[in-house]
Amino acid sequence: MRLKLVYAFIFLFFVVILSRVYYLSIKSNLYYEELAKQNSVKTYMIAPVRGMIYDTRGDLLAINELGFSISIKPYLHIRKKNRPILDDEIFSILQFFPDLNASEIKKTYQREDSYYNQDYIQVVDFISYDDMIKHYSNLNLRKNLKVEPQVKRKYPYNEVASHVIGYIGKANTQDISENPISKLTGHIGKSGIERYYNDVLQGEQGHREVRINALNKEIEELSFKSAYSNDLNLSIDIRLQQYLSEIFSDNAGVAIVVDVDDGSILAAGSFPEYNLNSFVEGISVAEWKELSNNPDHPFTNKMINGLYPPGSVVKMGVALSFLKSGLMGAASQITCEGFVELGGRNFRCWNRSGHGHMDLKHALQQSCDVYFYEGGLRVGIDRIAPVLSNLGFGSKTGVDLPSEFIGTVPSREWKMLRYKREWSAGETLNTSIGQGAFLVTPMQIARYTAQIATGKNVRLHFFKNNLDFNKSVEDDEIFNEFDKSFLPYIREGMYAVMNEPGGTAYRYFNNFPIQVAGKTGTAQVINFSQAEKKNIRESDLEYYSRSHTWITSYAPYKKPKYVVTVLLEHGGRSTTSAKVTADIYRKMMELGYIK
């Protein structure tokens, strides 16, 4: 019995040995064959050069400046005997570029140096072509250094159109996990067009596959695929864009100029602006604090992220709800005595003396609040809110900029959902004149004005050659024929605002070279936080408490072609919204947009 057990043990031992031999020689052959192939074939990924951005006339708005990067051979720190070589190489770099920081270069190298890294380690991201070319030969001859062509994003117009163009910045860990190409390029779009169209601008990576020997030397090239990227042509005209920056000067606010034929935006600015070039390689702490603490909020793209009460510029939309209800006509008269009494409270008109008898045209012309108070009570919020929503308030315009806000259209359902409270008649009065909880973005006001002017749906966009934006939207009209029958009455009132005595903008457009129709408005300032108050000098508190001023307009009156929407925060420091609007139209005539 014992002998049988010994034989059985010997048999099992040889079975195990033979199985292992079979696995190592046969089954794992493919694995080791693939492993050997990986050891002999190396793939280099080729980073694409970011596409450039042009304005509508072909002027460059974002370019790539040619320069060089410097990398150092690996294993010079982890192997103690090589550390003097590392110090020598760093010294050789500083010999030609003394402004570089030796300790930062060494830290960067140490962070990447390991036995698993066979690639040269980039220690200097960018040195301009002019600075490097004088020393290129000396550095390139050093066997432990590699000097390679590199590009750096540059914005020729600095701060002009900063909120439209946006900027690129260094890719962080999250960026790289979501966008592998950013690991190769080291950068990714952070805001504006640079971010919205990042996938288009960054393009596709290429690769180069080579065979190497045991000494890591290249023997032959097996395959090659070049990287590519795409340029963008925007609809903005940098000449008009620069003019917006000039006339806003020390004012804060927004200006948007739209071609209503296709929704292309000719110029758009959020002010104050900031220098885009400061963000490419990382902004200094001091500059960041200065911008962050600025009470005019230069970082906020107010075109799509600024939320403001629309004030009286929304009265065209409210008027449309009055007419659609059938409870009021264009000729319906309301007497303005300067206020409306409701629930023991007086809701006042801006003209405390009253406007007298008002019909729709003159209520728009003189921006009579009482007309809209009384009309709001007759028609009711349940008829007003749906019309305003249909005009695009409370939803994104779809303009090609990232992170657009939607704002708020107050309604019975909205209040119950948010506050669990019933609607009140006083809230209807506030909504009817664009105050209270009503919040819009300037981009929404620009689109809404274009729709009132043309009677068509208008899709706003900056990308000039994007077919998705330029295609017809006739199948997505916002006005039916019944709605369109009321638009002439509203346009007539907008014409009177600018061209007839008593109009709220008549002073600036009387005897103007072209006929402009529009609407002015005043929006109360939403209370700012205690943190913001700390950044405002006491002498400036009165200014920052002043109301914002709107004007939105279109021209020419009879054949609408362009919309100009202007918002001056706190009424402006050195000008008025109506004057800015008039100046913009004059500039457009000078540039040949309007004959």
Buried (B, 14 or more C-beta within 10 A) or exposed (E): EEEEEEEEEEEEEEEEEEEEEEEEEEEEEEEEEEEEEEEEBBEEEBBBBBBBBBBBEEBBBBBBBBBBBBBBBBBBBEEEEBEEBBBEBBEBBBEBBEEBEEEEBBEBBBEBBEEEEEEBBBBBBBBEEEBBEEBBEEBBEBEBBBBEEBBBBBBBBBBBBBBBBBBBBBBEEEBBEEBEBBBBBBBBBBBBBBBBBBEBBBBBBBEBBBBBEEEEEEEEEEEEEEBEBBBBBBBBBBBBBBBBBEBBEEBBBBBBBBBBEBBBBBBBBBBBBBBBBBBBEEBEEEEBEEBEEBBBBBBEBBBBBBBBBBBBBBBBBBBBBBBBBEBBEBEBBBEBEBBBEBEEEEBBBBBEEBBEEBBBBBBBBBBBBBBBBBBBBBBBBEBBBBBBBBBBBBBBBBBBBBEBBBBBBBBBEBBEEEEEEEBBEBBBBBBBBBBBBBBBBBBBBBBBBBBBBBBBBBBBBBBBEBEEBBEEBEEEBBBEEEBEEBBEBBBBBBBBBBBBEEBBBBEBBEEBEBBBBBBBBBBBBEEBEEEEEEEBEEEEEEBBEBBBBBBBBBBBBEEBBBBBBBBBBBBBBEBBBBBBBBBBBBBBBEEEBBE
